[in-house]
Amino acid sequence: RCAACGGPARAVRVAAPLHCAALARLCEAAGCHLPKCDDASRQPAISRASQTLSPIASSSVQALNRISSCGHRRTSKARSFSTTASSSGEPSSIKLKYFSAWFCPFAHRATLALEHHQIPYQWEEALGWEKRAPSGDEEFSASERQDWWYHWKSPGLLAANPQGMVPTLLDETTGRAVTESLVCIEFIDELAASRTRTGQHGASSGVGMSAPPLLPSCPFERARARLAADAVNKSVTSAYYSVLMRIDAEERRQAFEKLLNGLRSFVRGSRGDFWGGDTLGYVDCVLLPYAYRLYAIEHYRGADFAVPTSGEDGLWERYHAWFARATALEYVAGTLPEKQRYLRHVAKYAEGRARSKVGNAVRRGAAAHEYDDAIDGDKH
């Protein structure tokens, strides 16, 4: 039933950016839809919807009441799908719940892989921001942290992954979870390959055949792709946060040069329209969420921190051509967060007010990919 008016609602696969989780325009009555997410109508709309939606949808909506900012994303209809059973007796049906956050570039990597392969999943917006009253146990005064923001994490995320990090993929049929962005991409690619084999054996997956694999079939090329993905993490990803968060001007400049070197290496290692050939692949999925967000660095740190548009024997023209091709893909475009909304989110990092694990690691001088759960937990 329509959450706004109670009338009949059609079952659809949502394939466009949304406001506030599942509150789409599903009602068949002319002119009836839930209010969009804006400052004036968001909370009333969510409150009405939580009274009429199913228990699962209602819990997701209620969780959104705890989130200080929401964003655009693409979500797939949740249902199980068939895979080939292994000799060890693994289940042949998987139902994925995807714990994510619209603003998180790490999670964005897994979203790209899911959408590339059209793997069915149920999205749960699992991270938000909240201010907390000082407990008295901190190693700093209350006045130092009055404007600090901490991550709120959904109970479902913490149950599936006690570290509370996204992306986290949970198989609801077995209770097993997969974490870490690079691992999630490979896991999704393997699920898609298994689904394809099931189709070839005559079983119905209910979702059709897979897109091209993200990782190449050649073991040597897979190794090359994994090395390139690791290099992106250590250069572009970590440098992105250092440019945003480090206070010293020279440290920022060095971090930005490291970021540019990471982009140069990506371009020089590419073998086609995308990094590995003619279609979007593993390394593209690792870089793209950060490549898309680089406008935030220029916004907060100035024009000197803009990615060059040309030069170096056409290298930067090749980089921007790759970026244009990747973001023009329909399924990729549907995952990109709205820029002004993301700028409001990332201001917490640029202004030193975000107390996340990555933020804490960068502040103490570590690289973002080297955060430590014990040292950089959100008590600090």
N, C-alpha and C positions, 0 to 999 in steps of 0.2 A: 504494500500500500504506500501511497505517497506520504512522506513524512510531514509535508506541509498541510495537505488538505484531507488526507485519508482516502483519496480516490484511487482507482486502479493505476498501477504502475507497471510499465513494461520491463521485462528482464533484458538488459543490454550489457554488452561488453564495453566498458568505458574506455575510450581510446583518445582522450584529449586531456589537457591539463585541467585540474579541478581546483575548487576552493574547499578547504576543510573536509578532507577524507572523502566519504561516500556520498556527500550531499550534492548529487548531480541533479540535472533536470530530467527526472525519470517519469514524471506524472504525464498521463495522456490527456488530461484536461487542458484545454487551450488557455495559455497565459499563466498556468500555475507552476511555480517553481520555488525552491527554497532561496532565500536571499543570499546573495554572494557574500564572500567574506570581506567585510569592511569594518571600520572601527565602530560604526553605529549599529550594525545589524548582526554581527558575527555571533555574539553570545546568545541573544534571543533565539536565533535560528538553531543553534546547537542544542539549546535547552529543549525546544519543541521537538527536535528530531530524536533526541535521546529517549523521549517518552513513547515514541511510536515505532522505532526501528527494532529489528530482531535483537536478541541478547548479544550476539557477536558484534553487530554493527553498533549497538548502543554503547558497548564498552569502549569501542574505538572512538566514538564521538565524545564520550565522557573524558577519555584521556586527553582529547584535544583541548578541553577546558583548562588543562594545566600548561599548555604550550603557549608561550608568549608571542610567537609569530608563526604564521603558517605560510606555505608556499605552493607553487604549482608543481604538479607531478603527473605522471601517467601511471595508471594502475590496471592490472589485469584481473579478470574474473577468477575467483578461487575455485579450483576443482582439482581432483586427483588426476594423475595421468599414468599411463602404463610404461614400464621399462622392462627390460629383460631381467629375469631372475638369475642370480649368480649361483654357482655350485655350492656356496656356503649357506644358501637358503635365504638370501636377502629378499625383502618384500618386493613385489612387482608393481606396487602402486604407491606413489608418493604424493603427499599433499603439503605444499610449501606455504608456510607463513614467513613473510619477509619483514623483519624488523629493520626499519630504515629511518632516515631523516631527510627531508626535502633539501636541506641546505648543505649536507655533508658530501664533499667530493669523494671521500673514500667509499661511501655507500653508493654514490652515483656510478661507480665502476660496475658494481654488481647489477644495478638497474639496467645499464646498457647491455650487459650480457643476457639478462632475462628477456629484455625486449627484442634483442637481436634474434634470439631463438624462439620467441613467443612461448616461453615456458609459463604455464598458469601459476599464479601466486596470489596470496592475500597480503596486501600491504598493511603494516601497522606503523603509524607514525610514532616512533619510540623515543625520540629525544626532544627536549624542549629546554627552555631557559627559565630560571627562577632566582629570585633574591632570597637569601637566607639570613636569619638573625644570627649574630655571632654566638658561638657556643661557649666561649671562654677558654677553649683548649687550643686556640690558634696561636701561632708564633708571631703574631702581629696584632696591632691594636684594632679595635672595632672601627675607629675613624678611617683606617687605611682601606677598609673593604666595604664601605657603605654603598658603593656603586658597582660592586662586583657581581657578576652573573655566574651561576652554577648550572650544570646540566641536570634537568629532571629526566629520569629514565623510567620508562614504563615498567610496571610489574612483570608483564609478559617477557620483555627483553631480559630483565634480570633473572628470571626463572630459566630462560633458555641459555643465557650467557652471563654468568655472574660478574664478569668484567664490565658488562654494560656497554659494550662497543658495537657500533654498526659499521658494516652490514653484518647481520646474523640471519642465517637461513635455518628454519626449523622444519623438520619433517614431522607433521602432526600425527602421522600414523605410527611412528616409532619413538618420538621424543628426542631424536638425535639432531644435533645442531652443527652447522658449519660456520666458521667465523674467519675474519681477516679478508680484506678486499681481493687480494691476488688469488688466494685460495678459493674464494667464492666464484671468481670468474672461471677458473679451471673446473671446479665442481659443476657449474652450470653447463659448461661445454661438454663435460662427460655425460651429464644427464641427457643432454640433447642427442648425443651420439647413441646412447642406450635406447632412447625413444625411437630413433630412426631404425635401429636394428629390430626393435619390436615390430614396427610397421612392415619391415621386410619379411618378417616371419609370419605375417598374416594376422597378428593381433591388432586390435584397434586402439590407438592412443587417444582418439577423440580430439586431437589438436593438429593433425597433419604432420608433414615431414619437417625436418629441421632446416634452418638456413645453413649457409656454409660454416664450417667449424671456425672457431676463433683462434685455436692453436693449429699449426700446420701438422700434417701427418708424419713428416720426416722427423725422426728423433733428433737429428742434428739441428734442423731448423727450429724445433721446439726448444732446444737448449739455447739457441741464439735468441729466441723471443723472450725466454725467461731472464736471460742476462740483461737484455734491453729494458725489460719491465723493472727489474731491480735497479738499473741505472736511473730510470725515470724517478723512482721513489727516492733515491739518494740525492738526486740533483734537483729536479723541478719541484717535486712535492715538498721536500724539506725546506728548500730555499724560498718557496712561496710564503711559508709561515715566518721564516726569518726576516724577510723584507717587510712583512706586515708588522711584526712584533718587536724586533730588536730596536733599541733606543739609539744606539750609537750610529751616526751617519755612515761611517766607514764600514761598519759591519753590514749595514743594509746594502751598500754598494757592492761589497764582495759577494753577498748572498745573491744579488740580482745578476751579477756576472756568472755565478755558478748556475743559476736558472737558465740563462741564455745559452751557456755551454751545453746544458742538458737538452735544450731544444735543437741546438746544432747537431748533437750526436743522433738525435731521433731522425732528423731529416737525412743525414748522411747514411744512416743505416736503412732507410726506406727502399723498398723495391717495387714501386708501382704507385697507383693512386693512393693506396694506404700503406702502412708500414711494411706489411708482409706480402702485398700483392694487390689484387684488384678489388678486394672486399675488406670491410672493417674486420680487424682482428684483435688479438690479445693486447698487444702493445698500444694500439690505438685506444682501447678501452681504459688502459691505465693512465694515459696522458690526457685524454680529452676532457675529463672533468676539471682538471687544473688549467688546461689551455683555455677553456671557456671562461674561467674565473679570473684570468690575468688582468682584465679591465679593472678589477678591484684594487690591484696594486697601483696602477696609474692614478686611479681616483684618489687614493689616500696618500700616496707618496710623490705624486707629481709626474710631469711629462718626461722627466729624465728616466723614469722607470717604465716606459712604454716599450713593448717589443718592436724592434725595427720592422718597417714595412717593405724594405728593399735593401739590396746590397749583398756583398760577399759572394759574388758570382752567381747571383740568382737564388742563393740559399733561402733568404727570407721570403722571396716570392713563392718558392716551393712550399715553405711552411704554411703560409697563409692560404695557398691553394688547397693544401690538405685539410686545413681547418674548415674552409668553406665547403668542401665536399662532405666532410664528416657531419657537420651541423645541418647540412641540407637533407640528409637522410630523414625520412618521415618519422621513423621510430626513434631516432636520436632527438630530433627537434621537440618531440613530445615530452622529453625528460629534462629539458633545460629550465632551470629556475628563472623566474622573472628578475631582471637585473637590479631594479631599484629595491626590491624586497631583499635580495641577497646582500646588497650594499648595507642595508640597515642591520642585517644579521652580522656581517663580518666586521662592522664597526666595533663590536665588542672586543675583537682581536686587535684591530688597528689602534684602539684607544687603551689597550691593556686591561680591560675589564672582564675578559672571559677566563674563567677558571675551569678549563677542561684539561684532560690529560695531555693533549698535544700542546695547548697553550702553556701549561706549567713547565713542560719539558723545554720548550723554546726559551722561556723566560730564564731558566736556570743555565742556559747555554748549550743544551743538548740539541741534536737534530730532531725534527718532528718524528721521523721514523724510529727514533731510539727512545721513545717515551717508556717509562717504567711504571707499572701499575702501582707498586708500593710507594715509590718516591713521588710520583706525579698524580696521585689520586686527588679527588676534588676537595679534600680537606685543606689543601695547600693554597 
